[in-house]
Each structure stands twice: as C-alpha cells, then as structure tokens.
Amino acid sequence: MGIHHYQLYCQRIDANRNMARYYTLAIQLTLFGEIAVVRSWGRIGKAGGEMTEVFGTEKDAISRFLELVQQKRKRGYRPARSCGNPNSSAILRT
C-alpha cells in the first residue's frame, strides 16, 4: 500500500430530529495483505454496523473511498474533530 493514509470520521447531528449518527471510513490492509475499505456506522455512543470491502488495487479502494465520502456529504454528514470517544476531546485540547 502507498504512503497515503485514508481515514475519515464524520457525524450527522440534528437535535430537532433526535439524530446523532457517526460514520467512519478507512483504507486498511487485511491480515492477508489485501487492500480493504472498512466502514462503520451507528448512533453516537452506541455500537453500530461494520462492513469491509476488499479490492485488487489501491486505486480501486481509493475510488470507492471517495465515492462513499461524496455520498455521505450529500446526506449531511460532516467531518468531526474527535472520534466520538468522550475522552478524545480532552486529548485534543491538551
């Protein structure tokens, strides 16, 4: 895998609709050296779903990653500073 690191954590929060969702997306190597796009989603603070897609080339994985980012942007998800862990925001401030 190349020198680029692809990882995204975004949120969609709408207090009027009682909505607080997260979506993570990353390109990772599998245990067998394959390139995979790993995504997870759910309600902030709760366990959610996860899906892994394996690709033959890094270029294909990057294309899928960017396609998913575009889809989530259209649905109202925005990048967030913290990863949803209550302790991570304290780490960012220090």
Residue pairs with C-beta under 8 A, 6 or more apart in sequence:
1 27
1 29
1 35
1 58
2 58
4 62
6 25
6 26
6 27
6 62
6 65
7 24
7 25
7 26
7 27
8 23
8 24
8 25
8 26
8 69
8 79
9 22
9 23
9 24
9 79
9 80
9 82
9 83
9 84
10 22
10 23
10 24
10 72
10 77
10 78
10 79
10 80
11 20
11 21
11 22
11 23
11 44
11 77
11 78
11 80
11 84
12 19
12 20
12 21
12 22
12 23
12 75
12 76
12 77
12 78
13 19
13 20
13 21
13 44
14 76
20 43
20 44
20 45
21 41
21 42
21 43
21 44
21 77
22 41
22 42
22 43
22 44
22 48
22 80
22 84
23 39
23 40
23 41
23 72
23 77
24 38
24 39
24 40
24 41
24 83
25 37
25 38
25 39
25 65
25 68
25 69
25 72
26 37
26 38
26 39
27 35
27 36
27 37
27 38
27 58
27 61
27 62
27 65
28 35
28 36
28 38
29 35
29 36
30 36
30 52
30 54
34 54
34 55
35 54
35 55
35 56
35 57
35 58
35 60
35 61
36 52
36 53
36 54
36 55
36 61
37 52
37 53
37 55
37 61
37 64
37 65
37 68
38 50
38 51
38 52
39 50
39 51
39 52
39 68
40 48
40 49
40 50
40 51
41 48
41 49
41 50
42 48
42 49
44 84
45 84
53 61
53 64
55 61
55 64
81 89
81 92
82 88
82 89
82 92
